[in-house]
Amino acid sequence: MYARDIKVYDEAYRAFIHRSLADLRRCKIGGHTLLWEASQLAAPSPQNARELLLDLGVWLGWSTRLAADASGRTVYGFDTFEGLVEDWQVDDQMVIKSGTFSLSEPLAQRLMPDTGVTLDADGLPAALGRNVQFIKGMTYDTLAPFLASRPDDPIRLFHMDLDTYESCQHALEACKDRFVEGSILVFDEYLVTNAEMLAFYEFQNKYQLEWRYRAWGLEMWEMNVEMVTSAWKRVPYYFLAVAVYWVIGNGNFAWAFFSKRFWRFWLGAPTGDIGFMLGAAGQRKSVSLEITGLGTLDRTNQRNNNPDK
Ligand SMILES: C[S@@+](CC[C@H](N)C(=O)[O-])C[C@H]1O[C@@H](n2cnc3c(N)ncnc32)[C@H](O)[C@@H]1O
């Protein structure tokens, strides 16, 4: 949202964005939203054995492995392992081309040995002793058969890190019948207003969901660098991350200090929003929320209205 003038959106979505800013400010956490949520889940038991924990978009697999560590439960990770399926237009900031985040890219090829990740014969990252299962392919092809093989299993944790609007919107639709009251949805890049946030805004509107924000914290990306086993090898990765932040990441807006859009924000935004955005600098883009009412997705209502179901 710091990369786009939100006046391009209709009034209802603009109001949603303003409400989100106000609510999120109240649920700032220190750590990574995904790991915080995973650690809050009940320990594995026969009562929750069928609950699904999904990590959508896993790259080297660290978000999946760390979520499994934090929850003590099985986490299912979905990825093409060949990169983004669509171009990702990040608000008005930049376009990240389809194919980016392929495991064959130089950065992934370097980070894999440095973090101890190997690939098996099918091209799937190794579990490395964690309770994870990776599912290779586009979520457009893999999610529906995966869910069909586990009929009626509810989704307890849904981590969205597919980045693009299209993939996010499709995943929400594919999973919609498995959401329950208490499902936790974590969006890794929620503050990008034309992708994950927009997809969720439309989704909750369409099905009249009831929900509440729970946490606003760090996204998972930099955890990959934390996983580099040698401390001295971590140093160049940190330098690279800092350079990327200032040159093409959010820090790049500091250079645009005198641009018209920048001044419109500083002069026109409520002071609370300015404070929020200053706090949002860096990787604090991950947001979690809890579904508290299923709206028209409520299966009991559907059954009552349609006795054949
Ligand atoms: C930002 S990376 C995920 C990073 C990972 N969660 C982490 O924190 O290390 C996004 C991943 O989503 C995958 N991806 C994007 N769209 C996809 C789709 N529709 N189906 C499967 N994988 C997809 C890409 O291959 C890429 O690995």
The ligand as a MOL file (V3000), in Angstrom:
LIG
                    3D

  0  0  0     0  0            999 V3000
M  V30 BEGIN CTAB
M  V30 COUNTS 27 29 0 0 0
M  V30 BEGIN ATOM
M  V30 1 C 7.9820 -16.3760 -2.0920 0
M  V30 2 S 8.1890 -18.0210 -2.5510 0 CHG=1
M  V30 3 C 7.7940 -18.9200 -1.0900 0
M  V30 4 C 8.7890 -18.7040 0.0000 0
M  V30 5 C 8.6570 -19.6160 1.1850 0
M  V30 6 N 7.3340 -19.6310 1.7770 0
M  V30 7 C 9.6590 -19.1540 2.2350 0
M  V30 8 O 9.2880 -18.4090 3.1390 0
M  V30 9 O 10.8190 -19.5120 2.1290 0 CHG=-1
M  V30 10 C 6.7570 -18.3060 -3.5530 0
M  V30 11 C 6.6960 -19.7280 -4.0590 0
M  V30 12 O 5.4020 -19.9500 -4.6090 0
M  V30 13 C 5.5050 -20.8390 -5.6870 0
M  V30 14 N 4.2820 -20.6640 -6.4860 0
M  V30 15 C 3.7180 -19.5010 -6.8910 0
M  V30 16 N 2.5370 -19.7200 -7.4990 0
M  V30 17 C 2.3390 -21.0660 -7.4680 0
M  V30 18 C 1.2740 -21.9190 -7.8880 0
M  V30 19 N 0.1670 -21.4390 -8.4480 0
M  V30 20 N 1.4070 -23.2460 -7.6730 0
M  V30 21 C 2.5010 -23.7530 -7.0430 0
M  V30 22 N 3.5240 -23.0040 -6.6220 0
M  V30 23 C 3.4590 -21.6730 -6.8280 0
M  V30 24 C 6.8120 -20.4610 -6.3580 0
M  V30 25 O 7.3760 -21.5430 -7.0580 0
M  V30 26 C 7.6840 -20.0340 -5.1680 0
M  V30 27 O 8.5290 -21.0680 -4.7400 0
M  V30 END ATOM
M  V30 BEGIN BOND
M  V30 1 1 1 2
M  V30 2 1 2 3
M  V30 3 1 2 10
M  V30 4 1 3 4
M  V30 5 1 4 5
M  V30 6 1 5 6
M  V30 7 1 5 7
M  V30 8 2 7 8
M  V30 9 1 7 9
M  V30 10 1 10 11
M  V30 11 1 11 12
M  V30 12 1 11 26
M  V30 13 1 12 13
M  V30 14 1 13 14
M  V30 15 1 13 24
M  V30 16 1 14 15
M  V30 17 1 14 23
M  V30 18 2 15 16
M  V30 19 1 16 17
M  V30 20 1 17 18
M  V30 21 2 17 23
M  V30 22 1 18 19
M  V30 23 2 18 20
M  V30 24 1 20 21
M  V30 25 2 21 22
M  V30 26 1 22 23
M  V30 27 1 24 25
M  V30 28 1 24 26
M  V30 29 1 26 27
M  V30 END BOND
M  V30 END CTAB
M  END
